[in-house]
Amino acid sequence: MPSKRILLLGGTAEAADLARRLAETLAAPDGVIVSLAGLVKPRRPLPCPMRVGGFGGVEGLETYLQNEEIGLVVDATHPFAATISAHARQACDRTRIPRLTLARPPWTAGPGDAWQEVESFEGAAAALSDRAQRALLALGRRRLTVFAGLTGIRFTVRLLEHDRHKPSHCRDSVYVVNRPLFQKDRADSRENSAPRSGFDFSRSALAAPADPLPLADYEVITGHPPYSLEEERRLMQEKRIDTLVIKQSGGAAGQAKLTAARELGVHVILVARPEAEPGECVATADEALAWITGSARPSRILASKSGHPFPGRRM
Ligand SMILES: NC(=O)c1ccc[n+]([C@@H]2O[C@H](COP(=O)([O-])OP(=O)(O)OC[C@H]3O[C@@H](n4cnc5c(N)ncnc54)[C@H](OP(=O)(O)O)[C@@H]3O)[C@@H](O)[C@H]2O)c1
């Protein structure tokens, strides 16, 4: 167990889970600091100090690690959050601070699944143009421009509420929360309880996004993940979806859309993950806790960026 503080880079369910487990385990209540970019907030309060907003690149993170006397960095960010993971590796290498990656395994296809894995978002657009008439895009809004040239496809675009607007740089909104989130803090000033999950099929939820999307023919639907199997089934049926396009994110919370697609015979295009940063890596919050408390070694060491991090495993 490191005597200095732990910086937990979060933004995922696994990171929130680990934060809660660490808070129960660590002797000092402020022994772990959770860092969020500020786009996604935890669904439930976290029982440890938190900071929100970018660090200002590798140098900013390096300075932060030194100023806050961080003894361990746990990178539990989303598998597609490649920039912050690269920054964490570089800053830890330079400061010689140990780093552990918590990365959930990717999904793997089972019997009855019709999956097509592509290497890039551009590959997903090419695959779509070959076959789709009604596609569900559940990718966030950042990479939608690659689908801009596609005609003859009706897109249903699923976004988080904050994604309805073009992203602003999170560095503008750095702030620190030194007590359990969120009841009175700025981070949650708009609502005191966790948002309910599911889609809102009401008129307001289906309204055009504040910033238009670069697609020829589309409608937007917003919701609060995780979505249940019933919700995923209903969405795909109501919109008569023939193709689902998603990132190879992995994780139990996103599994329902894949199950619904299999049941309904919907073709699935998965965009492969960016290469993981090399280093010590675990797959679950339990494994991370065991590693941090010294009771277990990592389940896997990523030797190079080209290595496939996990054996095939169904979530
Ligand atoms: N990408 C996804 O599909 C996805 C899905 C679900 C959740 N998330 C979560 O959302 C956050 C942003 O994702 P992204 O894809 O935009 O990341 P990204 O492209 O890797 O990072 C962009 C910048 O955001 C800041 N940042 C990202 N994660 C941060 C964190 N945990 N704490 C402090 N600063 C952070 C850093 O700014 P500076 O350079 O200024 O330090 C980073 O350079 C991540 O924390 C991730 O876990 C991402």
The ligand as an SDF file (V2000), in Angstrom:
LIG
                    3D

 48 52  0  0  0  0  0  0  0  0999 V2000
  -13.9250    8.4000  -24.8530 N   0  0  0  0  0  0  0  0  0  0  0  0
  -14.9950    7.7290  -24.4560 C   0  0  0  0  0  0  0  0  0  0  0  0
  -15.6400    6.9980  -25.2450 O   0  0  0  0  0  0  0  0  0  0  0  0
  -15.4540    7.8060  -23.0340 C   0  0  0  0  0  0  0  0  0  0  0  0
  -16.5950    7.0970  -22.6340 C   0  0  0  0  0  0  0  0  0  0  0  0
  -17.0130    7.1470  -21.3050 C   0  0  0  0  0  0  0  0  0  0  0  0
  -16.2870    7.8980  -20.3860 C   0  0  0  0  0  0  0  0  0  0  0  0
  -15.1720    8.5720  -20.8070 N   0  0  0  0  0  0  0  0  0  0  0  0
  -14.4250    9.3440  -19.7980 C   0  0  0  0  0  0  0  0  0  0  0  0
  -14.5040   10.6980  -20.1600 O   0  0  0  0  0  0  0  0  0  0  0  0
  -13.2520   11.3470  -19.9220 C   0  0  0  0  0  0  0  0  0  0  0  0
  -12.8670   12.1030  -21.1860 C   0  0  0  0  0  0  0  0  0  0  0  0
  -12.7220   11.1590  -22.2350 O   0  0  0  0  0  0  0  0  0  0  0  0
  -11.9730   11.5860  -23.5600 P   0  0  0  0  0  0  0  0  0  0  0  0
  -12.0980   10.4720  -24.5190 O   0  0  0  0  0  0  0  0  0  0  0  0
  -12.3820   12.9640  -23.9230 O   0  0  0  0  0  0  0  0  0  0  0  0
  -10.4580   11.6420  -23.0000 O   0  0  0  0  0  0  0  0  0  0  0  0
   -9.1070   11.9630  -23.7840 P   0  0  0  0  0  0  0  0  0  0  0  0
   -9.3990   12.3130  -25.1990 O   0  0  0  0  0  0  0  0  0  0  0  0
   -8.1490   10.8710  -23.5050 O   0  0  0  0  0  0  0  0  0  0  0  0
   -8.5810   13.2500  -22.9850 O   0  0  0  0  0  0  0  0  0  0  0  0
   -8.7450   14.5790  -23.4400 C   0  0  0  0  0  0  0  0  0  0  0  0
   -8.2810   15.5180  -22.3340 C   0  0  0  0  0  0  0  0  0  0  0  0
   -9.2480   15.5520  -21.2880 O   0  0  0  0  0  0  0  0  0  0  0  0
   -8.5930   15.6100  -20.0260 C   0  0  0  0  0  0  0  0  0  0  0  0
   -8.9410   14.3980  -19.2630 N   0  0  0  0  0  0  0  0  0  0  0  0
   -9.4140   13.2160  -19.7420 C   0  0  0  0  0  0  0  0  0  0  0  0
   -9.6970   12.3690  -18.7450 N   0  0  0  0  0  0  0  0  0  0  0  0
   -9.3950   13.0300  -17.5950 C   0  0  0  0  0  0  0  0  0  0  0  0
   -9.4850   12.6930  -16.2230 C   0  0  0  0  0  0  0  0  0  0  0  0
   -9.9680   11.4920  -15.8160 N   0  0  0  0  0  0  0  0  0  0  0  0
   -9.0790   13.6130  -15.3140 N   0  0  0  0  0  0  0  0  0  0  0  0
   -8.6210   14.8340  -15.7130 C   0  0  0  0  0  0  0  0  0  0  0  0
   -8.5190   15.2050  -16.9940 N   0  0  0  0  0  0  0  0  0  0  0  0
   -8.9120   14.3230  -17.9330 C   0  0  0  0  0  0  0  0  0  0  0  0
   -7.1070   15.7230  -20.3250 C   0  0  0  0  0  0  0  0  0  0  0  0
   -6.8480   17.1120  -20.4230 O   0  0  0  0  0  0  0  0  0  0  0  0
   -5.3810   17.7250  -20.1120 P   0  0  0  0  0  0  0  0  0  0  0  0
   -4.5280   17.3610  -21.2840 O   0  0  0  0  0  0  0  0  0  0  0  0
   -5.6360   19.1850  -19.9560 O   0  0  0  0  0  0  0  0  0  0  0  0
   -4.8850   17.0750  -18.8380 O   0  0  0  0  0  0  0  0  0  0  0  0
   -6.9930   15.0780  -21.6760 C   0  0  0  0  0  0  0  0  0  0  0  0
   -5.8650   15.4870  -22.4220 O   0  0  0  0  0  0  0  0  0  0  0  0
  -12.2450   10.3020  -19.5360 C   0  0  0  0  0  0  0  0  0  0  0  0
  -11.9090   10.4900  -18.1930 O   0  0  0  0  0  0  0  0  0  0  0  0
  -12.9370    8.9680  -19.7710 C   0  0  0  0  0  0  0  0  0  0  0  0
  -12.6630    8.0210  -18.7560 O   0  0  0  0  0  0  0  0  0  0  0  0
  -14.7500    8.5500  -22.1000 C   0  0  0  0  0  0  0  0  0  0  0  0
  1  2  1  0
  2  3  2  0
  2  4  1  0
  4  5  1  0
  4 48  2  0
  5  6  2  0
  6  7  1  0
  7  8  2  0
  8  9  1  0
  8 48  1  0
  9 10  1  0
  9 46  1  0
 10 11  1  0
 11 12  1  0
 11 44  1  0
 12 13  1  0
 13 14  1  0
 14 15  2  0
 14 16  1  0
 14 17  1  0
 17 18  1  0
 18 19  2  0
 18 20  1  0
 18 21  1  0
 21 22  1  0
 22 23  1  0
 23 24  1  0
 23 42  1  0
 24 25  1  0
 25 26  1  0
 25 36  1  0
 26 27  1  0
 26 35  1  0
 27 28  2  0
 28 29  1  0
 29 30  1  0
 29 35  2  0
 30 31  1  0
 30 32  2  0
 32 33  1  0
 33 34  2  0
 34 35  1  0
 36 37  1  0
 36 42  1  0
 37 38  1  0
 38 39  2  0
 38 40  1  0
 38 41  1  0
 42 43  1  0
 44 45  1  0
 44 46  1  0
 46 47  1  0
M  CHG  2   8   1  16  -1
M  END
$$$$
